[in-house]
Amino acid sequence: MHYALLALWFVAPTTPFTTAAPVPNDPAAVRKLLDAQWADLEKGEPDASKALLALAGRPKDAVPYLREHLKPLKLTKERVQQLLTDLGSDKEAVWKGAFYELEYQDPRLAIELVDLMDQVTEAPARQRLVTVLSGRSLEYLDKYLMNKAVTLRPLGKGEGYNFQAEGSWWAEHKVDRLNVGEFVGCPKRKWTRAVRAISLLEFFGTPDAVATLKELAAGHPDAQPTKMAKEALDRLKDKP
């Protein structure tokens, strides 16, 4: 569980929790606030912790919002193929839609890294795919990868891969290592946000929150958010 929520976990039974600032009651204003806090959950500190604590004070609003936005990590090969095609579109709305979906529903959930790179060989789809696989932003794509030839280079004897353009960087090929560890070679901000949101659902522990955790736990077994959802459910079972 996120450290900012651990403190609340221990004090909540005896201390009423209040938010630091007044919260609007108008539905449109509430939605706007939730959208902003949802966006902050994928940022660094202190923004992420501030958003977590603010959402923790509004379970009636936060739980249905999180259920709407959190999806289990399930992706078919057929869906990946369509998204890969869309990445090469000249229409900005089409290729960006595919890019944003693949940021969360990572293509490696359904197709191996090497196969992905073998399939997508033409620009600009290849550069857009590599940006997704590297956990980089659209700004990074525009600045460093557009119009650059990008190759996949194996390392050692099956130890892994690097992407190679004007420089080289780690290309993660194992789903169970995506976004995991102290030094993350291919960060996935959308997965980081999901993990933080899972901490919130565990903190709430309501039937609706548990139902959402169960949906997330049905995702790809090796994906970090799936594992976190399963662990949260196990802890909730043991909670008195």
QUIVENPE-V18670 format. One record per residue. N is the residue number from 1. RES is the residue in three letters. PHI is phi in radians with two decimals (999 if undefined). PSI is psi in radians with two decimals (none if undefined). D_CENTER is the distance of its C-alpha to the mean C-alpha in whole Angstrom. Layout:
{{N,RES,PHI,PSI,D_CENTER} {N,RES,PHI,PSI,D_CENTER}}
//
This chain:
{{1,MET,999,2.51,16} {2,HIS,-1.02,2.42,15} {3,TYR,-1.04,-0.54,19} {4,ALA,-1.15,-0.49,19} {5,LEU,-1.54,-0.37,19} {6,LEU,-1.06,-0.70,21} {7,ALA,-1.07,-0.76,24} {8,LEU,-1.13,-0.63,24} {9,TRP,-0.99,-0.69,24} {10,PHE,-1.46,-0.54,27} {11,VAL,-1.63,-0.34,29} {12,ALA,-0.98,-0.69,28} {13,PRO,-1.09,-0.43,31} {14,THR,-2.05,-0.24,33} {15,THR,-2.14,2.12,32} {16,PRO,-1.08,2.40,31} {17,PHE,-1.70,2.28,28} {18,THR,-2.28,2.57,28} {19,THR,-1.35,2.73,26} {20,ALA,-1.30,-0.45,27} {21,ALA,-2.25,2.71,28} {22,PRO,-1.04,2.50,29} {23,VAL,-1.97,2.33,27} {24,PRO,-1.16,2.69,28} {25,ASN,-1.87,-0.29,29} {26,ASP,-1.10,2.23,29} {27,PRO,-0.94,-0.74,26} {28,ALA,-1.15,-0.70,26} {29,ALA,-1.20,-0.67,25} {30,VAL,-1.10,-0.77,23} {31,ARG,-1.08,-0.74,21} {32,LYS,-1.08,-0.71,21} {33,LEU,-1.16,-0.76,20} {34,LEU,-1.10,-0.69,17} {35,ASP,-1.05,-0.74,16} {36,ALA,-1.16,-0.73,16} {37,GLN,-1.21,-0.62,15} {38,TRP,-1.08,-0.75,12} {39,ALA,-1.11,-0.67,11} {40,ASP,-1.21,-0.40,13} {41,LEU,-1.13,-0.35,10} {42,GLU,-1.72,0.07,8} {43,LYS,-1.54,3.13,11} {44,GLY,-1.43,-3.01,14} {45,GLU,-1.49,2.59,16} {46,PRO,-1.59,0.05,18} {47,ASP,-1.02,-0.75,16} {48,ALA,-1.12,-0.77,14} {49,SER,-1.17,-0.66,16} {50,LYS,-1.08,-0.73,18} {51,ALA,-1.16,-0.72,16} {52,LEU,-1.05,-0.81,16} {53,LEU,-1.18,-0.66,19} {54,ALA,-1.15,-0.76,20} {55,LEU,-1.18,-0.57,18} {56,ALA,-1.10,-0.43,20} {57,GLY,-1.49,-0.02,23} {58,ARG,-2.32,1.06,22} {59,PRO,-1.03,-0.61,21} {60,LYS,-1.15,-0.53,23} {61,ASP,-1.56,-0.69,21} {62,ALA,-1.23,-0.72,18} {63,VAL,-1.09,-0.90,18} {64,PRO,-1.13,-0.57,18} {65,TYR,-1.13,-0.80,16} {66,LEU,-1.14,-0.65,13} {67,ARG,-1.12,-0.60,14} {68,GLU,-1.19,-0.64,15} {69,HIS,-1.70,-0.40,11} {70,LEU,-1.60,2.18,9} {71,LYS,-2.13,2.51,10} {72,PRO,-1.10,2.56,11} {73,LEU,-1.42,1.47,9} {74,LYS,-2.24,2.23,13} {75,LEU,-2.57,2.22,14} {76,THR,-1.56,2.78,18} {77,LYS,-1.09,-0.64,20} {78,GLU,-1.10,-0.73,21} {79,ARG,-1.16,-0.70,18} {80,VAL,-1.06,-0.77,17} {81,GLN,-1.03,-0.72,20} {82,GLN,-1.14,-0.73,21} {83,LEU,-1.16,-0.64,17} {84,LEU,-1.13,-0.69,19} {85,THR,-1.09,-0.78,22} {86,ASP,-1.11,-0.54,21} {87,LEU,-1.05,-0.46,19} {88,GLY,-1.59,0.08,23} {89,SER,-1.18,2.61,24} {90,ASP,-1.43,-0.24,26} {91,LYS,-1.49,2.08,25} {92,GLU,-1.01,-0.74,22} {93,ALA,-1.09,-0.60,21} {94,VAL,-1.28,-0.92,21} {95,TRP,-1.25,-0.57,19} {96,LYS,-1.23,-0.61,16} {97,GLY,-1.05,-0.76,16} {98,ALA,-1.15,-0.73,15} {99,PHE,-1.03,-0.85,13} {100,TYR,-1.16,-0.65,11} {101,GLU,-1.15,-0.72,10} {102,LEU,-1.27,-0.35,10} {103,GLU,-1.05,-0.63,7} {104,TYR,-1.67,-0.98,5} {105,GLN,-1.44,1.35,8} {106,ASP,-1.01,2.35,9} {107,PRO,-1.09,-0.39,13} {108,ARG,-1.23,-0.17,14} {109,LEU,-1.16,-0.41,13} {110,ALA,-2.14,-0.47,16} {111,ILE,-2.32,2.39,18} {112,GLU,-1.12,2.64,19} {113,LEU,-0.94,-0.86,18} {114,VAL,-1.07,-0.72,22} {115,ASP,-1.15,-0.66,23} {116,LEU,-1.06,-0.80,20} {117,MET,-1.23,-0.51,22} {118,ASP,-1.25,-0.55,25} {119,GLN,-1.39,-0.69,24} {120,VAL,-1.80,1.71,23} {121,THR,-2.00,-0.26,26} {122,GLU,-1.69,2.52,27} {123,ALA,-1.38,2.60,26} {124,PRO,-1.61,0.03,24} {125,ALA,-1.03,-0.69,21} {126,ARG,-1.11,-0.80,21} {127,GLN,-1.13,-0.66,20} {128,ARG,-1.17,-0.71,18} {129,LEU,-1.11,-0.80,16} {130,VAL,-1.08,-0.63,17} {131,THR,-1.08,-0.77,15} {132,VAL,-1.08,-0.86,12} {133,LEU,-1.13,-0.43,13} {134,SER,-1.56,-0.10,13} {135,GLY,1.22,0.53,10} {136,ARG,-1.80,2.97,12} {137,SER,-1.65,2.98,13} {138,LEU,-1.12,-0.54,16} {139,GLU,-1.11,-0.68,18} {140,TYR,-1.13,-0.74,18} {141,LEU,-0.98,-0.87,19} {142,ASP,-1.12,-0.67,22} {143,LYS,-1.44,-0.64,23} {144,TYR,-2.07,-0.40,23} {145,LEU,-1.99,-0.46,22} {146,MET,-1.01,2.33,24} {147,ASN,1.16,0.29,27} {148,LYS,-1.88,2.44,27} {149,ALA,-1.33,2.23,27} {150,VAL,-2.11,2.22,24} {151,THR,-2.07,2.88,25} {152,LEU,-1.95,2.10,24} {153,ARG,-1.98,2.13,26} {154,PRO,-1.23,2.61,26} {155,LEU,-2.01,2.28,27} {156,GLY,0.98,-2.52,30} {157,LYS,-1.83,1.36,30} {158,GLY,1.28,0.34,27} {159,GLU,-1.34,-0.40,25} {160,GLY,2.68,-2.80,22} {161,TYR,-2.50,2.73,22} {162,ASN,-2.14,2.53,22} {163,PHE,-1.42,2.51,21} {164,GLN,-2.27,2.13,25} {165,ALA,-2.33,-2.04,26} {166,GLU,-1.38,-0.30,28} {167,GLY,-2.39,-2.96,26} {168,SER,-2.34,2.64,24} {169,TRP,-2.70,2.80,21} {170,TRP,-1.10,2.41,19} {171,ALA,-2.10,1.77,17} {172,GLU,-1.25,2.31,16} {173,HIS,-1.99,-0.09,17} {174,LYS,-1.92,2.18,16} {175,VAL,-1.05,-0.66,13} {176,ASP,-1.26,-0.09,14} {177,ARG,-1.88,-0.02,14} {178,LEU,-1.18,2.20,10} {179,ASN,1.13,0.41,9} {180,VAL,-2.06,2.49,12} {181,GLY,1.83,2.92,15} {182,GLU,-1.22,-0.67,17} {183,PHE,-2.01,1.73,17} {184,VAL,-1.57,2.01,14} {185,GLY,-1.27,-0.59,15} {186,CYS,-2.21,1.39,12} {187,PRO,-1.14,2.56,9} {188,LYS,-2.22,1.68,6} {189,ARG,-1.08,-0.61,5} {190,LYS,-1.19,-0.57,2} {191,TRP,-1.28,-0.65,2} {192,THR,-1.05,-0.76,5} {193,ARG,-1.09,-0.74,5} {194,ALA,-1.07,-0.74,5} {195,VAL,-1.10,-0.71,8} {196,ARG,-1.15,-0.69,10} {197,ALA,-1.16,-0.61,10} {198,ILE,-1.10,-0.65,11} {199,SER,-1.06,-0.70,14} {200,LEU,-1.09,-0.81,15} {201,LEU,-1.08,-0.69,16} {202,GLU,-1.12,-0.72,17} {203,PHE,-1.07,-0.75,19} {204,PHE,-1.15,-0.88,20} {205,GLY,1.13,0.28,21} {206,THR,-1.36,2.87,23} {207,PRO,-0.97,-0.72,24} {208,ASP,-1.18,-0.66,21} {209,ALA,-1.14,-0.74,18} {210,VAL,-1.12,-0.70,19} {211,ALA,-1.05,-0.70,19} {212,THR,-1.17,-0.70,16} {213,LEU,-1.06,-0.69,15} {214,LYS,-1.14,-0.65,17} {215,GLU,-1.11,-0.76,15} {216,LEU,-1.18,-0.58,12} {217,ALA,-1.21,-0.22,14} {218,ALA,-1.56,0.09,16} {219,GLY,-1.35,-2.94,13} {220,HIS,-0.95,2.20,13} {221,PRO,-1.10,-0.41,15} {222,ASP,-1.66,-0.14,14} {223,ALA,-1.32,2.44,10} {224,GLN,-0.93,-0.88,9} {225,PRO,-1.08,-0.60,8} {226,THR,-1.08,-0.82,11} {227,LYS,-1.08,-0.72,13} {228,MET,-1.12,-0.67,12} {229,ALA,-1.13,-0.73,13} {230,LYS,-1.11,-0.74,16} {231,GLU,-1.15,-0.66,17} {232,ALA,-1.10,-0.74,17} {233,LEU,-1.11,-0.69,19} {234,ASP,-1.11,-0.72,22} {235,ARG,-1.17,-0.67,22} {236,LEU,-1.14,-0.56,23} {237,LYS,-1.11,-0.61,25} {238,ASP,-1.53,-0.14,27} {239,LYS,-1.27,2.28,27} {240,PRO,-1.17,none,30}}
//
